[in-house]
Amino acid sequence: MTRSLILAMALAVAPGSLVFAQDMRAAQTEKAAPLTTAEGTVKVDGGKTWFVADADQKPWEVINPEALKGHDGHHVQVSAHLYSDKNAIHVMSVKMLK
């Protein structure tokens, strides 16, 4: 009886532990993305915000578009985490350029 109760409790807790472990792996992956400074232009198209880098004209989807709100069409310098596998950036700071 006691073994059955312990087994039932372990099975009830296991799924939550797996979800927590997956969240931790995702957070570690995000932390591993390099922080880079780049210059480029902000474009808003179809509800998505893009950062087009000056260096290679490559468009990067902005994960947190609220960071660039009001900068559509502006030439800016951003400090951002790059996720090249997703072709996306997470903007940490933005500075207007002339």
Helices and strands as residue ranges (DSSP letters): H 2-32, E 35-45, E 48-53, E 59-62, G 65-68, E 75-83, E 88-96
